[in-house]
Amino acid sequence: MGLQVEGSQPMFRLASVLYSLIATAFAGSAVIAVLSAGFVTTVAIISAALVGGLLALPAAWFVARRLYTSQA
């Protein structure tokens, strides 16, 4: 059980495109949540953006795998 799937090169490209969209949404949501909670320091904002970007990695891979394997 690894990350290699038959034809993983096109799936990696799809995951990369999806990552750019998903990471923006996750990082933006995390920054909004941090600011709404009253944490207005630079460290809190950058940390929230980084966490959102990191959480987007498995999410983008999962969405890409679902889209790629469900194509007929």
N, CA, C and O of each residue as an XYZ file, in Angstrom:
288
protein
N       0.848     -1.177      0.000
C       0.000      0.000      0.000
C       0.892      1.237      0.000
O       1.464      1.609      1.024
N       0.995      1.855     -1.148
C       1.818      3.041     -1.255
C       1.067      4.123     -1.997
O      -0.135      4.023     -2.245
N       1.794      5.139     -2.338
C       1.175      6.232     -3.060
C       1.197      6.009     -4.557
O       0.623      6.796     -5.310
N       1.859      4.931     -5.007
C       1.922      4.670     -6.431
C       0.634      4.027     -6.921
O       0.208      2.985     -6.422
N       0.038      4.660     -7.890
C      -1.161      4.153     -8.535
C      -0.840      4.106    -10.013
O      -0.111      4.954    -10.528
N      -1.384      3.114    -10.694
C      -1.118      3.013    -12.117
C      -1.502      4.326    -12.797
O      -2.606      4.839    -12.612
N      -0.571      4.855    -13.587
C      -0.814      6.138    -14.233
C      -0.761      7.294    -13.257
O      -1.537      8.242    -13.380
N       0.148      7.232    -12.279
C       0.160      8.246    -11.225
C       0.662      9.602    -11.710
O       0.417     10.610    -11.048
N       1.361      9.657    -12.855
C       1.832     10.950    -13.349
C       0.667     11.893    -13.673
O       0.683     13.037    -13.219
N      -0.348     11.458    -14.442
C      -1.485     12.361    -14.659
C      -2.240     12.672    -13.362
O      -2.754     13.777    -13.188
N      -2.304     11.697    -12.460
C      -2.995     11.943    -11.202
C      -2.219     12.960    -10.362
O      -2.819     13.768     -9.653
N      -0.895     12.920    -10.441
C      -0.090     13.900     -9.709
C      -0.344     15.302    -10.245
O      -0.419     16.260     -9.475
N      -0.475     15.425    -11.552
C      -0.781     16.739    -12.134
C      -2.144     17.234    -11.669
O      -2.309     18.405    -11.325
N      -3.110     16.335    -11.663
C      -4.444     16.698    -11.184
C      -4.390     17.107     -9.717
O      -5.011     18.094     -9.321
N      -3.652     16.352     -8.915
C      -3.519     16.677     -7.494
C      -2.842     18.031     -7.303
O      -3.188     18.776     -6.386
N      -1.882     18.349     -8.163
C      -1.199     19.640     -8.056
C      -2.143     20.802     -8.348
O      -2.117     21.823     -7.661
N      -2.968     20.639     -9.366
C      -3.933     21.691     -9.692
C      -4.957     21.823     -8.569
O      -5.303     22.927     -8.150
N      -5.431     20.683     -8.095
C      -6.401     20.712     -7.004
C      -5.789     21.307     -5.734
O      -6.465     22.011     -4.984
N      -4.505     21.019     -5.499
C      -3.847     21.555     -4.316
C      -3.851     23.079     -4.329
O      -4.058     23.713     -3.294
N      -3.623     23.658     -5.492
C      -3.599     25.124     -5.548
C      -4.954     25.720     -5.159
O      -5.014     26.803     -4.577
N      -6.020     25.025     -5.474
C      -7.351     25.512     -5.105
C      -7.699     25.181     -3.654
O      -8.193     26.032     -2.915
N      -7.437     23.947     -3.261
C      -7.800     23.493     -1.917
C      -6.950     24.187     -0.857
O      -7.459     24.567      0.197
N      -5.654     24.354     -1.134
C      -4.769     25.003     -0.154
C      -5.180     26.452      0.073
O      -5.129     26.953      1.196
N      -5.585     27.115     -0.996
C      -6.041     28.497     -0.848
C      -7.267     28.574      0.049
O      -7.369     29.443      0.915
N      -8.191     27.654     -0.173
C      -9.413     27.645      0.644
C      -9.108     27.288      2.097
O      -9.601     27.946      3.013
N      -8.293     26.243      2.312
C      -7.970     25.824      3.678
C      -7.174     26.895      4.418
O      -7.486     27.228      5.561
N      -6.149     27.431      3.765
C      -5.317     28.446      4.422
C      -6.128     29.701      4.705
O      -6.008     30.291      5.780
N      -6.945     30.109      3.756
C      -7.780     31.293      3.974
C      -8.766     31.100      5.102
O      -8.977     31.998      5.917
N      -9.374     29.917      5.148
C     -10.320     29.633      6.227
C      -9.630     29.609      7.583
O     -10.173     30.095      8.575
N      -8.428     29.039      7.616
C      -7.686     28.985      8.879
C      -7.296     30.388      9.343
O      -7.373     30.693     10.533
N      -6.885     31.227      8.422
C      -6.515     32.603      8.789
C      -7.741     33.369      9.279
O      -7.659     34.109     10.259
N      -8.868     33.198      8.608
C     -10.105     33.864      9.056
C     -10.482     33.385     10.455
O     -10.887     34.185     11.299
N     -10.350     32.084     10.699
C     -10.689     31.539     12.024
C      -9.776     32.107     13.099
O     -10.235     32.462     14.185
N      -8.491     32.194     12.804
C      -7.533     32.729     13.776
C      -7.819     34.201     14.057
O      -7.796     34.634     15.209
N      -8.087     34.962     13.009
C      -8.383     36.381     13.207
C      -9.697     36.581     13.952
O      -9.818     37.487     14.776
N     -10.684     35.730     13.660
C     -11.969     35.828     14.362
C     -11.840     35.484     15.832
O     -12.592     35.988     16.666
N     -10.875     34.615     16.147
C     -10.653     34.240     17.541
C      -9.864     35.303     18.305
O      -9.666     35.188     19.514
N      -9.417     36.335     17.596
C      -8.718     37.419     18.271
C      -7.206     37.302     18.277
O      -6.528     38.124     18.893
N      -6.668     36.300     17.607
C      -5.213     36.154     17.511
C      -4.735     36.944     16.306
O      -4.871     36.490     15.170
N      -4.183     38.108     16.543
C      -3.825     38.996     15.443
C      -2.315     39.157     15.290
O      -1.855     40.089     14.630
N      -1.548     38.265     15.891
C      -0.099     38.357     15.743
C       0.326     37.737     14.415
O      -0.378     36.907     13.840
N       1.478     38.157     13.954
C       2.018     37.635     12.699
C       2.268     36.135     12.791
O       2.008     35.397     11.841
N       2.765     35.692     13.925
C       3.049     34.270     14.100
C       1.768     33.444     14.005
O       1.767     32.383     13.381
N       0.699     33.906     14.602
C      -0.574     33.175     14.568
C      -1.122     33.111     13.147
O      -1.619     32.069     12.720
N      -1.035     34.202     12.422
C      -1.578     34.240     11.063
C      -0.767     33.342     10.135
O      -1.340     32.571      9.365
N       0.553     33.432     10.201
C       1.404     32.599      9.347
C       1.265     31.130      9.718
O       1.243     30.267      8.841
N       1.172     30.837     11.018
C       0.995     29.445     11.451
C      -0.315     28.871     10.934
O      -0.361     27.723     10.494
N      -1.361     29.652     10.983
C      -2.656     29.182     10.479
C      -2.594     28.915      8.984
O      -3.142     27.922      8.506
N      -1.932     29.792      8.248
C      -1.796     29.587      6.807
C      -0.984     28.338      6.502
O      -1.326     27.587      5.589
N       0.084     28.107      7.253
C       0.901     26.906      7.050
C       0.133     25.634      7.377
O       0.216     24.646      6.648
N      -0.610     25.661      8.465
C      -1.417     24.492      8.833
C      -2.464     24.209      7.756
O      -2.688     23.055      7.391
N      -3.098     25.253      7.255
C      -4.071     25.073      6.178
C      -3.436     24.482      4.932
O      -4.017     23.610      4.287
N      -2.245     24.954      4.594
C      -1.537     24.412      3.441
C      -1.129     22.962      3.631
O      -1.190     22.169      2.692
N      -0.719     22.616      4.827
C      -0.332     21.220      5.098
C      -1.542     20.289      5.098
O      -1.464     19.161      4.611
N      -2.643     20.758      5.639
C      -3.852     19.930      5.639
C      -4.420     19.737      4.233
O      -5.142     18.775      3.971
N      -4.088     20.652      3.346
C      -4.582     20.550      1.977
C      -3.868     19.463      1.180
O      -4.414     18.981      0.187
N      -2.669     19.065      1.584
C      -1.929     18.037      0.845
C      -2.687     16.709      0.775
O      -2.948     16.223     -0.326
N      -3.047     16.108      1.909
C      -3.792     14.847      1.805
C      -5.188     15.035      1.214
O      -5.710     14.134      0.557
N      -5.784     16.183      1.440
C      -7.116     16.430      0.883
C      -7.056     16.474     -0.643
O      -7.911     15.893     -1.312
N      -6.063     17.150     -1.191
C      -5.920     17.231     -2.647
C      -5.621     15.866     -3.244
O      -6.148     15.521     -4.301
N      -4.775     15.085     -2.571
C      -4.449     13.749     -3.067
C      -5.695     12.852     -3.049
O      -5.931     12.094     -3.989
N      -6.477     12.942     -1.987
C      -7.699     12.140     -1.884
C      -8.698     12.517     -2.977
O      -9.267     11.640     -3.626
N      -8.910     13.804     -3.181
C      -9.858     14.256     -4.203
C      -9.370     13.852     -5.588
O     -10.163     13.407     -6.417
N      -8.069     14.004     -5.847
C      -7.518     13.619     -7.153
C      -7.678     12.124     -7.393
O      -8.014     11.705     -8.501
N      -7.438     11.317     -6.361
C      -7.573      9.868     -6.518
C      -9.019      9.491     -6.796
O      -9.300      8.641     -7.640
N      -9.935     10.137     -6.075
C     -11.363      9.853     -6.320
C     -11.782     10.242     -7.726
O     -12.502      9.498     -8.393
N     -11.336     11.402     -8.177
C     -11.710     11.862     -9.523
C     -11.047     11.004    -10.601
O     -11.675     10.661    -11.603
N      -9.788     10.665    -10.390
C      -9.033      9.927    -11.393
C      -9.515      8.489    -11.529
O      -9.583      7.960    -12.639
N      -9.848      7.854    -10.416
C     -10.259      6.447    -10.483
C     -11.732      6.290    -10.821
O     -12.150      5.195    -11.198
N     -12.529      7.334    -10.700
C     -13.951      7.208    -11.005
C     -14.265      7.549    -12.453
O     -15.417      7.457    -12.876
N     -13.247      7.943    -13.220
C     -13.481      8.257    -14.634
C     -13.700      6.974    -15.426
O     -13.015      5.974    -15.213
N     -14.657      7.017    -16.336
C     -14.948      5.824    -17.138
C     -14.401      5.961    -18.527
O     -14.552      5.051    -19.343
